[in-house]
Amino acid sequence: MQSVAAAALRLEHEPVALMWTDERPERALQYHHEKWGCVMAMFAQAALGKTVAFDRNSYGCLGGGVGVGFGNLYLNWRGGIDCFYGFLSTGNEGKENAETIAEEIRKTGRKLAVERFLHGEGYVKSPELAKRFVASLPMVDIPARYVVFKPLREVDIAKETPVVVIFIANADQMSALISLVNYGRGTLDNVVVRSGAGCQSIGILAYQEAEREVPRAVIGLTDTAARSYTAATLGHDVLTFAVPYKMFLELEENVPGSFLERETWKSLIEE
């Protein structure tokens, strides 16, 4: 499946299709069920041309499993969900069993994970606010075995339908995408930026938009942790722009006759 919008935007990286399926694609990259990894690192591989699969036993980290739609896996956090609230905010040092849990993590060789568990990531001001953040997430357990990322050009639309299409855009391309999704609507609120992990912005937050009568695009890759796992492959100057498939078709139809065919855009991308 070729994208008219992607061609007009002159994207460096292929848009990525996110799909739900009960069949694992042949030759798909997949984390081992005991291996830690970042969903966004795998997403970057899909942008480079690979096909990637996740299931309920192989999603890299609990947060990644939440992000792609395998339910509230924070309940399975070491020490319980209260320890996750600490992890996201001010840490768990001094809590009952915290040192025991930290020692278990040390045995995996992940020193940074120990630091984050004990002293927190500092993304939310307090555990109480972290609890409110988690409660606000649109948790979903998708009705399929696999979540698959693959280059959009490899999607056979006669056999499969994406749930979400994700563009990877620099500042100029992001400005164009924002203009394009508003082009045919006459309103100003068709793009949202919501606090969350990189995988949530292309996963559950985009799924939530797909359920709306008038879906919106979700700008993502706004958390530093995800960016640290994609910078080497995607670069330091991009964000994600996730659109539910229904919105993607609308976006594609709006390219002909739009500003993407006018001199201002052409001069900008040719500088």
BELLINBEL-V259424 format. One record per pair of residues at least 24 apart in sequence whose ideal C-beta (glycine too) atoms are under 7 Angstrom apart, sorted by sequence separation. I is the first residue (numbers start at 1). GAP is how many residues later the second one is. D is the distance in Angstrom with one decimal. If there is no record, write none. Layout:
i/gap/d
I/GAP/D
I/GAP/D
//
This chain:
i/gap/d
27/24/6.8
28/24/6.1
33/24/4.2
36/24/6.3
37/24/7.0
192/24/5.2
194/24/6.8
217/24/5.8
218/24/4.6
28/25/4.0
33/25/4.9
36/25/5.9
39/25/3.7
92/25/5.8
93/25/4.5
191/25/6.1
198/25/5.8
217/25/6.6
25/26/5.0
32/26/6.6
38/26/6.6
78/26/7.0
92/26/6.0
93/26/6.3
190/26/5.2
191/26/4.7
192/26/5.7
193/26/4.6
197/26/5.5
217/26/4.7
16/27/6.4
31/27/4.5
91/27/5.3
190/27/6.6
25/28/6.2
30/28/5.4
31/28/6.9
39/28/5.8
91/28/4.1
191/28/6.3
198/28/2.9
24/29/5.3
31/29/4.9
39/29/6.2
87/29/6.1
91/29/3.5
193/29/6.6
197/29/6.2
215/29/4.4
16/30/4.6
87/30/5.7
90/30/4.7
217/30/6.5
16/31/5.5
89/31/5.2
215/31/6.0
88/32/6.9
215/32/4.7
14/33/5.9
87/33/6.1
88/33/5.8
13/34/4.2
86/34/6.1
87/34/6.4
210/34/3.6
14/35/6.8
88/35/5.6
89/35/4.4
209/35/5.4
88/36/5.2
89/36/6.5
90/36/6.3
166/36/5.0
181/36/5.1
206/36/4.2
210/36/6.9
89/37/5.5
90/37/6.5
89/38/5.1
164/38/6.4
202/38/5.6
206/38/6.2
201/39/6.2
89/40/6.9
202/40/4.6
86/41/5.3
89/41/4.6
201/41/6.2
85/42/4.0
88/42/4.3
164/42/4.4
163/44/6.7
85/45/4.0
85/46/5.1
164/46/7.0
163/47/6.5
74/60/6.1
137/63/6.9
140/64/5.7
177/64/4.9
139/65/7.0
174/65/5.9
138/66/5.3
168/66/6.0
181/66/6.9
184/66/6.6
72/67/4.8
137/67/6.6
138/67/6.8
140/67/5.9
170/67/5.2
174/67/6.4
71/68/6.3
170/68/5.5
169/69/6.1
71/70/4.0
138/70/4.2
168/70/5.1
169/70/6.2
181/70/5.9
184/70/4.8
69/71/5.0
70/71/6.3
180/71/5.7
183/71/4.9
69/72/6.8
168/72/6.0
169/72/5.4
66/73/7.0
69/73/4.0
36/74/6.7
166/74/5.3
167/74/4.3
180/74/6.0
166/75/6.9
183/75/5.5
166/76/4.7
69/78/6.4
164/78/5.2
165/78/5.5
180/78/6.5
68/79/4.3
164/79/6.8
164/80/5.8
165/80/6.3
179/80/6.4
180/80/7.0
164/81/6.7
163/82/6.2
162/83/4.8
165/83/4.3
161/84/6.3
176/84/6.6
176/89/6.5
55/90/5.6
55/91/5.3
54/92/6.6
53/93/5.1
54/93/4.7
53/95/5.1
52/96/6.8
172/96/5.8
51/97/6.7
52/97/4.3
172/97/6.6
51/99/4.3
49/102/5.6
46/103/3.7
46/104/5.9
46/105/6.3
43/106/5.7
42/107/6.6
28/120/6.8
47/121/5.6
20/122/5.3
22/122/5.6
24/122/5.7
21/123/5.8
22/123/4.7
25/123/6.0
20/124/3.7
22/124/6.9
21/125/5.1
20/127/6.2
21/127/5.7
18/129/6.7
19/129/4.7
67/130/5.5
18/131/5.8
68/131/6.1
67/132/2.8
16/133/5.3
17/133/5.6
67/133/4.5
63/134/5.7
69/134/5.7
16/135/6.6
17/135/4.8
64/135/5.2
68/135/4.6
69/135/5.6
16/136/6.6
67/136/4.4
14/137/4.4
15/137/4.3
67/137/6.2
14/138/6.2
17/138/4.9
69/138/6.3
14/139/6.1
19/141/5.9
19/143/5.3
20/143/5.7
18/144/6.2
19/144/6.0
17/145/4.0
18/145/5.5
18/146/4.3
17/148/5.7
18/148/6.5
3/149/5.8
15/150/5.5
16/150/4.6
1/151/5.6
2/151/6.1
15/151/6.3
1/152/6.4
15/152/5.1
1/154/4.3
13/155/4.4
1/156/5.1
11/156/6.6
11/157/6.6
11/158/6.8
40/158/4.3
40/159/5.9
43/159/6.8
39/160/4.0
6/161/7.0
11/162/6.4
9/164/4.9
9/167/5.8
5/175/6.6
18/184/6.4
48/185/6.3
40/186/4.3
44/186/4.7
47/187/6.4
38/188/6.9
41/188/4.4
40/189/5.3
41/189/6.6
44/189/4.1
40/190/5.3
44/190/5.2
38/191/4.1
13/221/6.4
5/246/5.5
5/247/5.7
8/247/5.5
4/248/5.2
3/249/6.6
5/250/5.4
4/251/4.7
8/252/4.2
10/259/5.4
//
